[in-house]
Structures are given as C-alpha cells and as structure tokens.
Amino acid sequence: MMKAMMLLAAVLALACGSAGAQTPPRAADGRPDLTGMWSNASLTWLERPARFKSPTLPEAEARALADADPLKRAAEADSRPSDPSAGPPPAGTLGPAHSAVFLDAGSAFARIKGEYRTSWIVEPADGRLPLTELARTRAREAAATSGRLDPTGPEDLAPNDRCLLGSRGSGGPGMLNNIYNSNYQFVQTPDALVIVVEMNYGVRVIPILRDRAAARAAHRPAVLNLWMGDSVAWWEGDALVVETVNVNPQQGRFGPIFLSPQGRVTELFTRASATQIAYEFRVEDPVHYTQPWRAEMVLDALDGQIYEYACHEGNYAMSGILAGARVKEAGGGAP
C-alpha cells in the first residue's frame, strides 16, 4: 500500500497544477525542504457536493462557478464602502454575527494534476466519506452541538467553540481548509517537522525518524490522547510520510474526520516546486468508515506571514456564552 502511495505522490509532484519545471528547494541535509508559509484555501472541500456528478470540472465551468460562489461574493460585497446615509437595519432584523470581509475561503477550485477538482476525496470514487452508521450518528450529534445556544457548561460546546481546537478540521490530521485562516507555517529540521496552524493557533511537532520501523517505535503510549494525535514521520524517497494515531477522543468524536482509538491517518508531503507542496492523506478506521479512504490536496506558498489567532480555553467569550444562556433560561431574552 505504501509503495502505491509513494508512486502516486511522485506522479502528483510531477503533474501538480502550475508547478511546471521548477526545481523544488532542498535543505542542507539534502532532503526536500518543506519550510515556509502555506495555504490550502480553496473552493474545493473535503466531500463532493451532490450538485457535482464528476470529480473534475472543465476550466470554463470552474471559473464561472468560482465567480458565483456565495462565500466569495459575500466577502467581496462586504469589502465595498458602506452607505453612511442608509441608517440602521429595520427593527427586529437579526444580521450576521460579524462582518464577512474577513472571509477567505479561496477564490478558485483546486487544480491538481492539471484538473479542477470538486472534492479532496478521490477514493471512494463518489468523493464522499464512507461513513458507518455510528459515524453518521456522530455527525448529527456534532452538528447539534455546534448549533447549541443553551449550554449548561463549557463541556456542552464544540471543541472549537471552547478554543481547544481549530474549526472544520484545520489542524488535522488530515489538514482541511476553512472559511478563513487556512494558513500554515512549516519549519523543518533534520529531526522534526513543526506545523503551526493559524486557525486557533495549534502546533504539531512531528519527530522525523530514520525509517518506518523506528518511527512507529517512537509512538507515545496509547493512554496519551493528544489534540491532533500522536504523529511520527520518516522519509521515503522525496516524500515525508507522517503517521498519526491516538487522536484525542473529543476530536475523534466531533469530526469532521471521525477517528476512534483504532484510527490511523497517513499523510504524504512532497515538495512539488518552489511554490507548491503536493499533500495527500489516507484514513483507516473500521469503527467510523466502511473502507479506507484517501484525499489529495495542494498547499500553495504564501508571500506573507501568519499571525497568532490567540483563542484559548476559558477566554472571555466563554463567560459571555454561558451568561447569555442563563439569561435565556430566566426568560430575559431570546438567543
């Protein structure tokens, strides 16, 4: 299986979007250098929407759909100057919680191997998560938790609302794009890869061992359930392979990538060019999925830097959320 993934990674590196014939940079130890600022912002998402019947889109259609994307149009509309004479909104009107100008969900569908993709998932062929009934139940529970307005305590809220983890699977594994802050900083040394996740400011410190056997031997005891899991890495050719197990149970139950104690995520990072990393991951978990599944993605270089999100557990928003719920219970107002 790993040899097949390595061959796929090599093909992806050669044919990945606009990579062209650029020579990927290498570190002082001769390994491909993954260090840099990267983004997976895109109008392509993990699963293929029902409106798309194909894994790919013709270029003209991809461009037209991107121009009409509601998230993109909302951000563009909100960035225009406001009308100072418009006055306040009508009484009783409930507007958005905050401005849409901060949205940065990408401006185009992802182009991988020269094709515009309608989902990151490539196996199964329908581009959908092959969920078991338990996983479907947990997906419904996660959605209900995210929409809850009457928590009795912090434990009733989603992990991302508690500032324990980035939303929408930003931190991984695998690392998914968001509606904003889909940015990462990679710092690579001969012994480790550090990934700083802008959304919620998560950090993955991944030791790089000499081979797969040494890496797997370096996994921590299973009793240590870390946010974003227990990750180890090794090089196979020019691809850095990262294996993650023992994701924190709260993260594993909440998704969007559901993982049990039996779950395993294998990520491949291949420096395709000076401006792009070919990234793929395979998820195996018989508790939540009827078969292993695989996704392909690209990480594009950023010109600037990322910033500390500074969301931390117990911040002032939590007291505001809980106080609002108590006011609602006392009949003092609607949510």
CORZINOR-V772914 format. One line per field, one symbol per residue. psi: psi as a letter, one per 30 degrees, with the letter a starting at -180 (. if undefined). burial: I if it has 24 or more other ideal C-beta (glycine too) atoms within 12 Angstrom, else O. A space follows every 50 residues. Layout:
psi->???
burial->???
//
This chain:
psi->eeeeeeeeeeeeefgjbgebgkkklllfgflkjfkaklkgklfklelklf fkflflkleeeeeeeefgkeeeeeeeefflkljfgflllkkfkjalflkf ffkiglglkkjkhgkkkflekfklffglkikleeeeeeeeeeeeeegkgh kflefflleefghflllggefakljllaflhhllkkjklfflkkjkkejf hlkkjjkjlfleeeeeffklkffjjkkgljklllkjbgkkkkkklhkkee eeffafjkklffkkkjkkjkjeafgkkkklkkkkjfefkflklkkklkkk kkeblllkehklkglfeeeeeeeeeeeeeggfll.
burial->OOOOIIOIIIOIIOIIIOIOOOOIOOIOOOIIIIIIIIIIIIIIIIIIOO OIOOIIIOOOOIOOIIOOIOIIOOIOOOOOOOOOOOOOOOOOOOOOOOOO OOIIIIIIIIIIIOIIIIIIIIIOOOIIIIIOOOIOOIIOOIOOIOOIOO IOOIOOIIIIIIIIIIIIIIIIIIIIIIIIIIIIIIOIOOOIIOIIIIII IIIIIIIIIOOOOOIIOIIOOOOOIIIIIIIIIIIIOIIIIIIIIIIIOI IIIIIIIIIIOOIIIIIIIIIIIOIIIIIIIIIIIOIIIOOIIIIIIIII IIOOOIOOIOIOOOOOOIOOIIOOIOOOOOOOOOO
//
